[in-house]
Amino acid sequence: MHVRSEASISYAAAREDVQQRNSGSMQLGVLSVPAERIGNLYQLCEQWRQSSTRLILSEGDLLKISERQKEHASLAEIVSFQTGQMGPGNWLDIPFPLAEVLILNFSADSYFLPPFLENMENLKVLINANHSARPAELHGLSALGSLKNLHRIRLEKISVPPLSTFTQAMQTVQKLVMVLCEVSQVIHWDIHSIFPMLRELELDYCHGVETLPPGLCSLTNLQKLNCPDLVGLPEGIGGLGRLEVLRLHSCSSLEGLPDSSCELGSLRFLDPSHCSSIESLPDNIGQLRHLKRIDMRWCLGLTELPTSVAQLKGLTAVVCDEDTAYLWRPFERVLSNVTFQVPKEDVNLKFLV
Protein backbone atom coordinates (compact mmCIF):
# COMPACT_ATOMS: atom_id res chain seq x y z
CA MET A 1 0.00 0.00 0.00
CA HIS A 2 1.57 3.27 -1.12
CA VAL A 3 0.82 5.64 1.72
CA ARG A 4 2.95 7.98 3.78
CA SER A 5 5.08 6.23 6.41
CA GLU A 6 3.39 7.80 9.42
CA ALA A 7 0.05 6.41 8.31
CA SER A 8 1.41 2.90 7.86
CA ILE A 9 1.83 2.28 11.60
CA SER A 10 -1.72 3.25 12.35
CA TYR A 11 -2.99 1.07 9.50
CA ALA A 12 -1.06 -1.95 10.72
CA ALA A 13 -2.36 -1.54 14.27
CA ALA A 14 -5.91 -1.19 13.03
CA ARG A 15 -5.67 -4.16 10.72
CA GLU A 16 -4.27 -6.36 13.51
CA ASP A 17 -7.13 -5.33 15.81
CA VAL A 18 -9.78 -6.17 13.23
CA GLN A 19 -8.15 -9.50 12.37
CA GLN A 20 -8.07 -10.47 16.04
CA ARG A 21 -11.77 -9.76 16.39
CA ASN A 22 -12.87 -11.36 13.14
CA SER A 23 -10.33 -14.21 12.70
CA GLY A 24 -9.29 -12.85 9.32
CA SER A 25 -12.68 -13.45 7.72
CA MET A 26 -13.64 -9.90 6.82
CA GLN A 27 -12.59 -7.78 3.88
CA LEU A 28 -10.66 -4.59 4.50
CA GLY A 29 -11.37 -1.29 2.80
CA VAL A 30 -8.76 1.43 3.26
CA LEU A 31 -9.63 4.98 2.25
CA SER A 32 -6.91 7.64 2.40
CA VAL A 33 -7.82 11.07 1.09
CA PRO A 34 -6.43 14.62 1.27
CA ALA A 35 -8.80 17.25 2.67
CA GLU A 36 -8.97 19.38 -0.47
CA ARG A 37 -10.05 16.39 -2.58
CA ILE A 38 -12.32 14.69 -0.08
CA GLY A 39 -15.05 14.30 -2.71
CA ASN A 40 -12.95 11.75 -4.61
CA LEU A 41 -14.01 9.20 -2.05
CA TYR A 42 -17.20 8.53 -3.97
CA GLN A 43 -15.55 8.22 -7.37
CA LEU A 44 -13.12 5.50 -6.31
CA CYS A 45 -15.41 3.45 -4.11
CA GLU A 46 -16.47 1.68 -7.31
CA GLN A 47 -12.82 0.68 -7.88
CA TRP A 48 -12.58 -0.65 -4.33
CA ARG A 49 -15.71 -2.74 -4.78
CA GLN A 50 -14.47 -4.36 -7.99
CA SER A 51 -10.76 -4.77 -7.19
CA SER A 52 -8.68 -5.86 -4.21
CA THR A 53 -9.31 -5.41 -0.50
CA ARG A 54 -7.42 -2.11 -0.46
CA LEU A 55 -8.10 1.20 -2.11
CA ILE A 56 -5.67 4.10 -2.49
CA LEU A 57 -7.32 7.39 -3.38
CA SER A 58 -5.55 9.82 -5.69
CA GLU A 59 -6.33 13.49 -6.13
CA GLY A 60 -9.02 14.62 -8.57
CA ASP A 61 -11.75 17.13 -9.07
CA LEU A 62 -14.66 17.35 -6.70
CA LEU A 63 -17.56 15.37 -8.05
CA LYS A 64 -21.27 15.35 -7.57
CA ILE A 65 -22.25 12.70 -5.13
CA SER A 66 -24.69 10.21 -6.57
CA GLU A 67 -26.76 7.78 -4.55
CA ARG A 68 -24.95 4.90 -6.24
CA GLN A 69 -21.57 6.22 -5.14
CA LYS A 70 -22.84 6.61 -1.58
CA GLU A 71 -23.96 3.00 -1.64
CA HIS A 72 -20.47 1.87 -2.65
CA ALA A 73 -18.88 4.03 0.02
CA SER A 74 -20.97 2.32 2.66
CA LEU A 75 -19.13 -0.98 1.99
CA ALA A 76 -15.86 0.20 3.55
CA GLU A 77 -14.86 -1.47 6.80
CA ILE A 78 -11.56 0.37 7.39
CA VAL A 79 -11.65 4.08 6.61
CA SER A 80 -8.59 6.34 6.64
CA PHE A 81 -8.31 10.07 5.97
CA GLN A 82 -5.07 11.99 5.57
CA THR A 83 -5.77 15.71 5.85
CA GLY A 84 -4.67 19.08 7.08
CA GLN A 85 -6.78 21.23 9.38
CA MET A 86 -10.45 20.28 9.34
CA GLY A 87 -13.36 22.35 10.60
CA PRO A 88 -16.93 21.12 11.04
CA GLY A 89 -17.88 22.53 7.64
CA ASN A 90 -15.08 20.76 5.75
CA TRP A 91 -16.51 17.29 6.16
CA LEU A 92 -19.07 15.74 3.85
CA ASP A 93 -21.91 13.73 5.32
CA ILE A 94 -20.54 10.31 4.40
CA PRO A 95 -22.32 7.14 5.49
CA PHE A 96 -20.05 4.37 6.76
CA PRO A 97 -22.46 1.99 8.49
CA LEU A 98 -20.13 -1.03 8.17
CA ALA A 99 -16.86 0.68 9.16
CA GLU A 100 -15.12 -0.89 12.15
CA VAL A 101 -11.92 1.19 12.01
CA LEU A 102 -11.52 4.93 11.48
CA ILE A 103 -7.99 6.35 11.07
CA LEU A 104 -7.59 10.12 11.01
CA ASN A 105 -4.05 11.17 10.06
CA PHE A 106 -3.61 14.94 9.94
CA SER A 107 -1.23 17.86 10.43
CA ALA A 108 -2.94 20.76 12.18
CA ASP A 109 -3.13 22.86 15.35
CA SER A 110 -6.90 22.41 15.54
CA TYR A 111 -9.02 19.54 14.28
CA PHE A 112 -12.72 18.72 14.32
CA LEU A 113 -13.81 15.10 14.27
CA PRO A 114 -16.15 14.32 11.36
CA PRO A 115 -19.85 14.83 12.09
CA PHE A 116 -20.68 11.39 10.68
CA LEU A 117 -18.61 9.77 13.43
CA GLU A 118 -21.51 9.57 15.88
CA ASN A 119 -23.49 7.54 13.32
CA MET A 120 -20.78 4.87 12.80
CA GLU A 121 -22.62 2.25 14.82
CA ASN A 122 -20.15 -0.57 14.13
CA LEU A 123 -16.99 1.42 14.87
CA LYS A 124 -14.59 -0.53 17.12
CA VAL A 125 -11.26 1.30 16.68
CA LEU A 126 -10.59 5.06 16.47
CA ILE A 127 -7.08 6.36 15.76
CA ASN A 128 -6.27 10.08 15.73
CA ALA A 129 -2.66 10.77 14.74
CA ASN A 130 -1.40 14.34 14.50
CA HIS A 131 1.88 14.75 12.59
CA SER A 132 2.45 18.45 13.16
CA ALA A 133 5.09 19.85 15.50
CA ARG A 134 2.73 20.71 18.38
CA PRO A 135 -0.22 18.90 20.00
CA ALA A 136 -3.50 19.73 18.29
CA GLU A 137 -6.76 20.71 19.92
CA LEU A 138 -9.23 17.97 19.10
CA HIS A 139 -12.89 18.94 19.01
CA GLY A 140 -15.93 16.69 19.11
CA LEU A 141 -14.67 13.99 21.49
CA SER A 142 -17.92 14.05 23.42
CA ALA A 143 -19.61 12.36 20.46
CA LEU A 144 -17.70 9.15 21.25
CA GLY A 145 -20.11 8.42 24.08
CA SER A 146 -22.79 7.50 21.54
CA LEU A 147 -20.67 4.74 19.95
CA LYS A 148 -21.85 1.52 21.54
CA ASN A 149 -19.26 -0.81 19.94
CA LEU A 150 -16.11 1.30 20.36
CA HIS A 151 -13.34 -0.81 21.95
CA ARG A 152 -10.09 1.05 21.33
CA ILE A 153 -9.01 4.69 21.17
CA ARG A 154 -5.53 5.89 20.20
CA LEU A 155 -4.54 9.56 20.36
CA GLU A 156 -1.16 10.78 19.12
CA LYS A 157 0.09 14.32 19.80
CA ILE A 158 -3.32 15.60 20.89
CA SER A 159 -4.16 18.25 23.49
CA VAL A 160 -6.58 16.23 25.60
CA PRO A 161 -9.24 18.27 27.44
CA PRO A 162 -10.31 17.51 31.03
CA LEU A 163 -12.51 14.43 31.28
CA SER A 164 -15.21 16.66 32.78
CA THR A 165 -15.96 17.77 29.21
CA PHE A 166 -17.21 14.25 28.41
CA THR A 167 -20.94 14.10 29.00
CA GLN A 168 -21.39 10.34 28.47
CA ALA A 169 -19.54 7.32 29.78
CA MET A 170 -17.78 5.17 27.19
CA GLN A 171 -19.08 1.87 28.47
CA THR A 172 -17.46 -0.34 25.82
CA VAL A 173 -13.93 1.16 25.55
CA GLN A 174 -11.37 -1.41 26.71
CA LYS A 175 -8.09 0.16 25.55
CA LEU A 176 -6.99 3.79 25.71
CA VAL A 177 -3.60 4.85 24.30
CA MET A 178 -2.18 8.38 24.40
CA VAL A 179 1.21 9.11 22.85
CA LEU A 180 3.01 12.47 23.14
CA CYS A 181 -0.23 14.11 24.19
CA GLU A 182 -0.74 17.18 26.33
CA VAL A 183 -3.07 16.19 29.13
CA SER A 184 -5.01 18.61 31.34
CA GLN A 185 -5.81 18.10 35.01
CA VAL A 186 -5.07 14.37 35.00
CA ILE A 187 -5.11 14.23 38.80
CA HIS A 188 -8.81 15.17 38.69
CA TRP A 189 -9.78 12.64 36.05
CA ASP A 190 -12.95 10.77 36.89
CA ILE A 191 -11.56 7.96 34.79
CA HIS A 192 -13.49 5.11 36.40
CA SER A 193 -16.79 6.82 35.53
CA ILE A 194 -15.89 7.69 31.91
CA PHE A 195 -14.10 4.40 31.08
CA PRO A 196 -15.60 1.87 33.52
CA MET A 197 -14.63 -1.20 31.42
CA LEU A 198 -11.04 -0.17 30.66
CA ARG A 199 -8.58 -3.07 30.48
CA GLU A 200 -5.48 -1.38 29.05
CA LEU A 201 -4.17 2.14 29.65
CA GLU A 202 -1.02 3.54 28.00
CA LEU A 203 0.14 7.10 28.59
CA ASP A 204 3.40 7.27 26.66
CA TYR A 205 5.48 10.40 27.30
CA CYS A 206 2.48 12.67 27.73
CA HIS A 207 3.09 16.17 29.06
CA GLY A 208 1.22 16.85 32.28
CA VAL A 209 1.09 13.24 33.48
CA GLU A 210 3.26 13.06 36.58
CA THR A 211 0.86 11.10 38.73
CA LEU A 212 -2.31 9.11 38.18
CA PRO A 213 -5.80 9.95 39.43
CA PRO A 214 -7.00 8.11 42.56
CA GLY A 215 -10.04 6.93 40.58
CA LEU A 216 -7.73 4.73 38.52
CA CYS A 217 -7.63 2.32 41.45
CA SER A 218 -11.37 1.68 40.96
CA LEU A 219 -10.87 0.27 37.45
CA THR A 220 -11.51 -3.31 38.51
CA ASN A 221 -11.04 -4.69 34.95
CA LEU A 222 -7.66 -3.04 34.31
CA GLN A 223 -5.06 -5.60 33.22
CA LYS A 224 -2.25 -3.52 31.65
CA LEU A 225 -0.86 -0.17 32.78
CA ASN A 226 1.97 1.51 30.89
CA CYS A 227 2.95 4.97 32.19
CA PRO A 228 6.49 6.30 31.66
CA ASP A 229 7.63 9.57 33.28
CA LEU A 230 5.55 9.23 36.45
CA VAL A 231 6.69 10.87 39.69
CA GLY A 232 4.43 8.79 41.92
CA LEU A 233 1.78 6.08 41.99
CA PRO A 234 -1.57 6.23 43.83
CA GLU A 235 -1.44 4.69 47.31
CA GLY A 236 -4.46 2.55 46.48
CA ILE A 237 -2.95 0.89 43.41
CA GLY A 238 -3.17 -2.46 45.22
CA GLY A 239 -6.90 -2.38 44.53
CA LEU A 240 -6.27 -3.31 40.88
CA GLY A 241 -6.89 -6.98 41.49
CA ARG A 242 -6.74 -7.99 37.81
CA LEU A 243 -3.63 -6.01 36.85
CA GLU A 244 -1.16 -8.31 35.09
CA VAL A 245 1.34 -5.86 33.56
CA LEU A 246 2.76 -2.75 35.27
CA ARG A 247 5.28 -0.87 33.11
CA LEU A 248 7.00 2.12 34.68
CA HIS A 249 9.87 2.39 32.21
CA SER A 250 11.93 5.59 32.48
CA CYS A 251 10.11 7.09 35.47
CA SER A 252 13.40 8.74 36.42
CA SER A 253 11.86 10.75 39.29
CA LEU A 254 9.96 7.83 40.81
CA GLU A 255 11.49 7.11 44.22
CA GLY A 256 9.60 3.93 45.09
CA LEU A 257 6.50 1.79 44.82
CA PRO A 258 3.59 2.09 47.28
CA ASP A 259 3.36 -0.70 49.85
CA SER A 260 -0.06 -1.58 48.44
CA SER A 261 1.60 -2.65 45.18
CA CYS A 262 2.40 -5.91 46.97
CA GLU A 263 -1.34 -6.64 46.93
CA LEU A 264 -1.45 -6.91 43.13
CA GLY A 265 -2.32 -10.58 43.23
CA SER A 266 -2.55 -11.06 39.45
CA LEU A 267 0.64 -9.19 38.53
CA ARG A 268 2.84 -11.18 36.14
CA PHE A 269 5.23 -8.56 34.74
CA LEU A 270 6.78 -5.64 36.62
CA ASP A 271 8.96 -3.19 34.69
CA PRO A 272 10.66 -0.42 36.69
CA SER A 273 13.60 -0.31 34.24
CA HIS A 274 15.47 3.00 33.93
CA CYS A 275 13.82 4.23 37.15
CA SER A 276 17.14 5.53 38.41
CA SER A 277 15.72 7.22 41.55
CA ILE A 278 14.16 4.09 43.09
CA GLU A 279 16.17 3.33 46.22
CA SER A 280 14.23 0.32 47.51
CA LEU A 281 11.45 -2.11 46.69
CA PRO A 282 8.56 -2.76 49.11
CA ASP A 283 9.49 -5.12 51.94
CA ASN A 284 6.58 -7.45 51.15
CA ILE A 285 7.25 -7.78 47.44
CA GLY A 286 7.42 -11.53 48.00
CA GLN A 287 3.62 -11.53 48.22
CA LEU A 288 3.48 -11.19 44.42
CA ARG A 289 3.12 -14.96 44.03
CA HIS A 290 2.10 -14.78 40.34
CA LEU A 291 4.99 -12.53 39.28
CA LYS A 292 6.89 -14.22 36.46
CA ARG A 293 9.11 -11.51 35.03
CA ILE A 294 10.77 -8.35 36.33
CA ASP A 295 12.89 -5.88 34.35
CA MET A 296 15.36 -4.00 36.58
CA ARG A 297 17.82 -2.55 34.09
CA TRP A 298 19.30 0.80 35.10
CA CYS A 299 17.72 0.85 38.55
CA LEU A 300 20.92 2.51 39.69
CA GLY A 301 19.54 3.74 43.02
CA LEU A 302 18.96 0.23 44.36
CA THR A 303 21.65 -1.05 46.71
CA GLU A 304 19.87 -4.15 48.07
CA LEU A 305 16.72 -6.22 47.66
CA PRO A 306 14.17 -7.13 50.34
CA THR A 307 14.67 -10.62 51.74
CA SER A 308 11.09 -11.44 50.74
CA VAL A 309 12.14 -11.76 47.06
CA ALA A 310 13.10 -15.31 48.05
CA GLN A 311 9.36 -16.03 48.23
CA LEU A 312 8.81 -15.20 44.54
CA LYS A 313 8.46 -18.88 43.63
CA GLY A 314 6.63 -18.12 40.39
CA LEU A 315 9.42 -15.90 39.08
CA THR A 316 11.04 -17.24 35.90
CA ALA A 317 12.98 -14.31 34.42
CA VAL A 318 14.91 -11.32 35.77
CA VAL A 319 16.20 -8.80 33.24
CA CYS A 320 19.03 -6.71 34.64
CA ASP A 321 22.36 -5.14 33.76
CA GLU A 322 25.81 -5.52 35.21
CA ASP A 323 25.11 -2.83 37.80
CA THR A 324 22.01 -4.57 39.21
CA ALA A 325 22.78 -8.25 38.57
CA TYR A 326 24.83 -8.52 41.78
CA LEU A 327 21.73 -7.71 43.86
CA TRP A 328 20.24 -11.06 42.89
CA ARG A 329 23.26 -13.27 43.58
CA PRO A 330 22.30 -13.99 47.22
CA PHE A 331 18.98 -15.40 46.00
CA GLU A 332 20.17 -17.52 43.05
CA ARG A 333 20.03 -20.76 45.06
CA VAL A 334 16.47 -20.32 46.38
CA LEU A 335 15.26 -18.98 43.03
CA SER A 336 16.63 -21.91 41.08
CA ASN A 337 14.00 -21.68 38.32
CA VAL A 338 14.85 -18.08 37.47
CA THR A 339 16.77 -17.15 34.34
CA PHE A 340 18.91 -14.05 34.86
CA GLN A 341 19.21 -12.10 31.63
CA VAL A 342 21.89 -9.46 31.19
CA PRO A 343 21.46 -8.09 27.65
CA LYS A 344 24.65 -6.83 26.08
CA GLU A 345 24.44 -3.21 25.07
CA ASP A 346 25.70 -2.55 21.57
CA VAL A 347 27.58 0.74 21.65
CA ASN A 348 28.11 1.75 18.04
CA LEU A 349 30.27 4.81 17.42
CA LYS A 350 30.41 4.49 13.64
CA PHE A 351 28.23 7.57 13.27
CA LEU A 352 31.17 9.63 14.55
CA VAL A 353 33.35 8.58 11.63
N, C-alpha and C positions, 0 to 999 in steps of 0.2 A: 504494500500500500504506500503510495507516494504522498506522504504528508510531512509536515514539518516535525522535526525531532521531538520538540516539547510535547506535541500532541500524541506521539507514539506511546509514551509511558502510560498516559491516561487511557488510551485505547486498550492497551494490553491488560491493564488492571480491570477494566470494565468487561472485556471479553472473558477473562478468567472467572470473574464473579458470575456471569451469566451461564458459563459452561458448568460451573459447580452446581448451580441451581437447576439446570435443565439437562444434565448428563450429556451435553453435546448434541441434543436432538433438534435444537431450534436453528433457524437461519438467522444470519446477522446482517443487518443493513446499516452501513456507516455513511453518514451524511456530513460532509465538511464544507462549509460555505463562508466566504467573506461577507461582511456586513453589507457592503455596497451592492452586492449581487445576490442578495438573499432570495430574490424571486426565482433564481435558476433552480431552486429545489424542485419545483414542480415539473420543469422541463425534463430533468434527468431521472426522475422517479420511474419513468417508463423504462429507461435503460437498466436501472437496478432490478426491476421486476423480471426482465427478460434475460439478464446476464448472470454474473456470478453473485456470491453472497455479499460482495462489497461494492460500494459506489463511491467514486471520487468526483466531486463536483468542480467543474472549471468555471471561469468567469464568462459571462454573457450578458446580453441585454435583459432588462426586466421584461417579463412576459405577463400577459393576462392569465389569470388563474382560472382554469376551467374546472368543472366538477369532476371530470375524468382524471385530471392531474391530481386533484385533492384525494381522490380515491386511491391512486397509486402511492401517494405520500403516506397514507395511513397504514401501509404495509410495513414500514420501517420498525425494527425492534431495537436497534442501536442508532441513536441520533447524535451527531457531533456538529457543532458550529465553531468556526474559527473567525473571530471578529475583532473589531476595535471597540470603541466606546459605544454602548447601546443604551438608548433611552426607551421609555415605555412606548413611544410612538414609532420606534424603528422596527419593531417586530411585526410580522404578519400573523394573522390568526390561523395557525397551521394545526390541523388535527393529527395527533399521533396517538391514537387509542391503544395501539399494540406495543408502543415503545416501552422497554424495560430499563434502558440505560440512556441517560442524557449527559453529554460531555460538552461543556462550555469552555472553550479555550479563547482567551481574549487578552488584549493589552490595553489597559485603560486605568484611569484614576477613579472612575465612577461607572457602575454597571448595574443595569436593571435586569432582573430575571425575566424571561419571556412570559407574557400574560397567559399563554396556553399551558404553562406548567401546571397550574392547579387543576387542569382537566386531564392530565396524564394519569389515568386511574391505575395503570399497570406498572408505573415507574417503580423500579427497585433500587437503582443506583443513580446518584447525582454527583457529578464531578465538576467543580468550578476551579479552573486553573488560570490565574492571572500571571502573565509573562512580562509585565512592565517592571520598572525599577522599584516602585513603591507599592505597598498594600493598597488595594482598591476598596472603595466603599461599595458594598453589595446591598442592593435594595430589593425588597420583595421576599425576604426569607420567611416572613410570617405565613406565606401561602403554603409552605411545606407541611403545615399542620393538617391540611386537607387531603394529603396523599396517604391513603390507607395501606399501601403495599411497599412504601419506601423502607429499605433495609439499611442502605449505606449512604453516607454523605462524606465527601472529601472536598476540603477547601484549601487552596494553595495561594498564599500571598494575598489574603483577604483581611480587611479591617472588620472584625467581628463585633457587632453591637452587643450590648448587655442582653442577657437572656430574658430580662423583663420585657423586652420588646416583642417576644413571642407570645401570641395570645392563645395558642393551642398546643397541647402536648403532642409530641411525635411518638405515638404509642408503639409504632412498629420498627423504629430505627434501632438497629443492633450494633452498628459500627459508625463511629465518628472520628474522622481524621482531619487534623489541622496542621498545615506545614507552612512555616515562615509567616504566620498570620500575626496580626496585631489584635490583641484580645483586651476587651474593656471589662474592668470590675470582676475579674474571674473569682475573687474571694467571695463575692455575693451571688454567684451563680446558684440558681435553684435547679441544679442539673437533674436531680432525682425526680422532679416534677415534670420537666420538659422531655427528658429522655428516660422514662422509667424502665424500659426494657434493654438498656444499653449493655452490650457484652464486651465491646472493645473500644478503648479510648486511646488515641494517640495525639499528643500535642508536641509536635516536633519543632523545637527552636522557635517558639512563638514568643514575641515580645509582650511582656506584661504578665507572663505566667511564671511566678516565682513560688507560689504555693497553690494548693488545690482547695476547692470549697469544701467545707465540712459535710455538705449534702452528698458529696461523692461517696461517703461511707455508707449511704443508704441504698446504693445501687446493688441490690442483692444478686443480680444476674451477671455482674461484671466479672469477666474471666481474664482479660488482658489489659494492662495499663502500661503505657509507654510515654514517659514524660521526662525528657532531658531538661537540664538547666534549672531544676527546682532548687529552692533554698531550704524548704522543709516539707514534711508530709503531715497530713492531719493525724491527730492523736488517736482518732477512732478508726484508723485504717484496718485494724484487726477485724472490723465488722464485715469485711468483704469475704464472706465465707466461701465463695466460689472462685476467687481469684487464683489463677494458675500461673500467670506470667507477670512479673513486676520488673520493668526495665527502667533503670534510673541512670543510664549511661550519660557521662559527662555532666553530672550535677556537681560542678567543682566547688560550690559553696555549701553543699549539704554536709552537715557535721555528724549526722547519725540517723539511725532508724528509730522510730517510736517503739517503745516496749510492746505495744499492742500488735506490732507486725509479727510477733512470734505466735499470734493466734490465727494466722492465715493457714488454716488447716488443709487447704487444697493446693497451696503454692508448690509448683514444680520447678520453676526457673526464676532465679533471683540474679539480677544484673546490676550491681553497683560499680561497674567498671569505669575508670577514669574519674571516680569521685574522690579526688585527692585530699579533701578536707575531712573525710570520715576517719575518726580516731579510734572507734571501737564499734563492735557489733553488739546487739542486745545479749545480755547474759543468758537468756532462755531460748536462744536461737535453735537449740537442739529439739525444741518442741515441733519444729517444722518436719514432721515425720514423712511427708510426701515429697520433700524437696529432692530433686534428682540432679540438678545442675546449678552451679553458681559461677559467675564470671567476676573475678576479682583483680583483673589487670589494672595496673596504675592506681591502686588504692594505697598511695604512698604514705598516708597518715597512719595506717594501721601498724602497730608494733607487736600485737599479740592477738590471739583468738580466744574467745570464751571456752572454757573446758567443756561446755555442753555440746560443742560441735561433734564430740565423740558419739553423741546419741543420734546423729544423722544417718541412720542405718539405710535409708533409701537413697542416699547420695551416690551417684555413679560417675560424675564428672566435675572436676574443678579446673576452671581455666584461669591461669595466673601468669605472671611474668617472673623474671629472676628476682625481682625485688620483693615479691610477696610469696613466692613458692616456699621459702624457708619457714613461713608461719605454719604450714601444714605438716611439716616433717614430724613433729611430736605425735601426730594423729594417724600416720600412715599405717601403723600396725592394726589399730582398731577399725580403721576405715579401709579394710583390705579390698573391698569391691570398687573403690574409687580409682578412676583414671585421672592422673594429674597432667594437664596439658599446658605446656609452655610454648606457645607459638613463637617461632623465630621472626623477628622483625627485619624486613628487607629494607635496608637503608641504601637507596640508590642516589648517588651524587652525579650521575652522568649529565644531568641537566645543567651542571655548572661548567661543563666542558664547552 
